[in-house]
Amino acid sequence: MAVILAGDAVFGIEVKLPASQRLLEFGDELGEALVESGRPVIRPERFDARRDAEGCIKATRQLLAMTAETFPNMPLVVIGLSATAPLLAVAGSKLAAAAFILVSPPILETYGNRPERLELSIAAALGVSPEIAAELGTKNPMQLGAGVAHRALVVNGAADTVVPPADAIGWRASLAAGGVQTARLEVAFAGHDLDPCRETAIDGILSFLEDEPR
């Protein structure tokens, strides 16, 4: 069972940046590929939550708990697109899922130390408000992420102009330091939405999951 979480569902805002809109499309394509490979998928649409960090964390925890309770005999894979990856790291820190996949994940811990990032239109770029991004960052998602699953895959595009590829390197290093078997897939020439190499990224994710039961 795979849960694919995107910012439009949990953060509840309109994603306007073309690259971020296309990342949502990548999530749809990934979901279709997972279903075709024989793995059930939950792809939430926008759901009710208090639109602050605590509200988003609570809603995500409830989603994960409900999924685990409803499908107790299915190993759980959680997939976070961009800013929902650190959200899943915090909300799922005691989940012990089968695998954690982070696609174009930003490092939110550094927002306070890198003011140039705040000059970005974060809401448009990541699907999360600056306030939620900053508060999530204070909860140490990179450290807590080690509790989500025993295996992880960090996926990023080498030509991402929204989230620096260095963030993916940082996520891999942090998860590995926490004892998680972590791999990184950097897709050459791909942007934030993994375009124009989505098929390569999806094939890499499917290959990573082949070792896990369904």
N, C-alpha and C positions, 0 to 999 in steps of 0.2 A: 504494500500500500504506500503510495507516494502522496504527500501533501505539497502542493506548489503554492507559495504565498507571494503576492505582489502588493505593491504600495497602494494601488487603487482600492483594494479590498479592505485593508486594515487601517490605513491612514486617512481614507475617506476624502481625498481631494482629487481634482481633475488633473491628470498628468498631461502636460501640454508640450514639453520638449519632444521633438520628433524621435530622438534616440530613445527616450524613455517609453514613448508610445510603442515603438517597435520592439522594445524589450518585453512588453506585455504580449506582443504577438509571438515572440520567441517562447514565452511561457506556454502559450497555447499550442505551438508546434511541438514543444517538448512533451507536453501532456499527451498529445495524440501519438507521439512515438512511443511513449511509455505504455500506453494502452495497447498499441499494436504489438508490443513485445510481451504482453501478457501480464502487465502490472496495473492494478486498479489505481485510479488517480482521483484525488479531491482537489479541485481548483476553485476556491471560494470566490464568489463575487463580493461586492461591497456589503459589509455587514455592520450591524450596530455596535458601536464602542464609544466610550468617552474619548474625545479626540485630544488626549494628552498622552504622555509616555506611559503613565500607570494604566490608563484605560486601554491602550493598545496592547500592553503586556498582558493584562488580565484577559482580554478577549482572545488573544492568541493562545494563552495557556488553556483556556476553556475549549478552544477548537482542537488543540492537540490531545487534551484529556478525553474529549468526546470521541475523537477518532480512535485512540488506543482502546477505549472501553467498547466501542462498537465493533472493532475488528481485532479482538485480542490475540488471534492466532496468526495474524499477518505482520511480518516484520515491517516496521515503519521507516520510511525515508522522508526526510524533510528537506525541502528545496526553497531557498530564499533568493528572490530576485532583488538585487541591489540593496536598498536600505532595509528591506525586510530580513536580510541575512543577520545583521546584528540584533534585530528585534527577536528573531528566532533563537539566537544565542542566549539572550537573557530569559525569554519566556520558556525555553526548553532546556534550561540548564540542568535539570534533573530528569530529563526524559529517557536517556539511555536508549536512543533509537538505533536502528541498524546502520543508518548512514545520514550524513549531513552534507548537503551540496549547496555551495555559496556561489552565486552567479553575479559577477561584477560587484563584489561587496566593498562598500566604503569603510574606512576606519573612522568611526565616530569619536573615539577617545581624543583625537587630535584637533577637534574643532576649536577648542579653547586656545590651543597653542599655535594654530595656523590661521590667523585672521583673514588671510587672502581667500580662504575657502568660503568665508561668510559673504564675500563679495559676489559669489555665484547666486543665481536664483535657485536656492536649494529646493524649494517646493516644486519648481518646474523640473529641475535636474534629477532629483532623487525620489520625488513623490512623498516628501516628508518635510514638515515645517522646521525652521531653524530651532525652535523651542524644543520640539520632540527630539531632533537630532542631538542637541546639546545634552538633554536629560538622559537619553539612552547612552550617550557616551560616558556619562558619570557613573553608569552602572557596570562598567568594565566588561562589555560584551565579549571582547577577545579572550579574556580569562575564563568567563563563564561558559563560553562556547565549547570548552573541552568536555563539558558534561552532557552535551546534546547527543553524541553518538560515539562509537568506538572507531569509526572510519569517517573520513571527510574528503571532499574534493572541492577545490577552489578553482573556479573557471573565470577567466577574464580575457578580454580582447587586447591585443598588443597595441592597438591604435585607439584605445578608449580615451576620449577627451573630456569625459564627465568625471569618472573616477580614475585616478592615476593607477597604472599597473603596479606601482610599488605597494599599493594597498593590498593587492592580492598576495604579494610576496610576504607582507607583514602578517596577514591572516594565516597563511600556511605555516609560517614560523611559530606563531603564537599557539596554534592548535597542536602542532607537533611537540612543542615544549610542554604542553599539558598532557602528553601521553596519547594523543589521538594519531592513528595511522592516517597521515594526511598527504594527499597528492595535489599537484597544481597543474591545470591545463591552461596554458596561454595560447590563444588562437591567433596566429600571425595575420596581420592586415585587418583584423576584426575590430569593430568599434564597441561602444557600450552595449549595444543590442546584439552583439556577435555577428552583425551583418558586415560583409557579404558571405560569411563563412558559418552560417547557422548549422548547416548539415554536419560540418566537421565537429562543432561543439556538441551537438546532440549525440553523434556517434561516440564521442569521447565519454559522455555521461553514461550512455548505455553500456559501454565497455566496462566502465568502473563498477556498474551495478551488477554485472554478470556474475560476480562472485558471491552476491547476496541472494538468499532465498526470496521467493516472492509471496 
